[in-house]
């Protein structure tokens, strides 16, 4: 056998073994994560399927985003439809459905979806509308980074997520999901998309302008977790709402008004003085 043929054979053998190892490693991680899942009784009165790790523990025991959860519970009292963009394993989705609100959940990560499906089934809520995909400014396909924990992002390098865990997912727009539905209904929208919020809102221009105006709670980081340092779309994200007559507040018990000069100052100094990463946008009276 010639040297060239032996080299090709060795390369093929190496590639076969490498692919087999990667496949087995991925399957092992999946098996281990599935084995770690269980249904937890939460202090909210519903059950939550979750892996026994990290941030999910605080979702189980009621300590996750306590002020934001309290805010959403209060806002749901005058809400007809709740849209959960970045539903994760379904905490906010369940809070809304428990209050018998029409609920729409959007989540692209398969492992989170598996927990979400199990949670809704366990609580007897098969009527929640689920979109197993991401949102963007246009429909298509994008890369989603992160597959070993509860969070994933369309931004490579977000929050130190290992870029080797990447998959291609379908995306659509929030306007496409909502269309002409929910006409004249009061809508509450929660957006937690790990740095991609400005892109998502670019595909939500119709619903932002809808009457009555929806109420939004959105996670917007200035410098936290961004791979490039400061969020290049920070001011533009707030401007999308201000241009349509919304007001911005911190999404906590203080409800501190946030104005353009505040945003500009935070950008100039490189950090936010608000003390939060979640903000409330509403066109309703104070």
C-alpha angles and dihedrals in degrees: 000000000000123000090246093054092047090050092051091047092049092048092050091048091049092049091048092051092044093052091046091052093049091048093049091046092052091047091049092052090049092048092048092049093048090049090053095056122103140155115260129197107232128205087245092072099252133093123249126201109217144151112252095247147092122329093002090072091066090049089055097049098040099249097109113111091336096181094045091049091051090049093051091047089053094046092049089066088075098032131103100183130029120198115193109198107190093017094179108186092342111264097140091036090057093045089056096043091049087060088053094247121152100258133201120187126194118192130149105187111098096213092051089047091053089055092044093052092048092048095051092046092049091052095046095246106133091147097075109115111232129193108194095204143072130265127235141152093278135017116262142086127310139172119260116202121208130043107167102072141029095277131069132167141200087220113087111232095017111160090347093294111170106256091207088077100073135144136175114245135181118249134192133173131268089235090056091051095049100033110158093332124118091035111189091355123132108250130196116194125192116195122191108155104148101252099329096094097112091053091048091050090051085067093047102061094121096051092044087060096042121125118262091035113238120239114239134201110190134176107227119173122198098196106339112116096349111139092215098045111246120042105253091204098047098111093035090056093056091042091059088067100036090055089058096050099264125140123218128223138169108267096235138084091284095060090199112190114244118208135185094258089054091054093047091050092050091050092049094050094040099237139068123245093199094090092221140082096202120079134189122223119192139156092200124104120277 
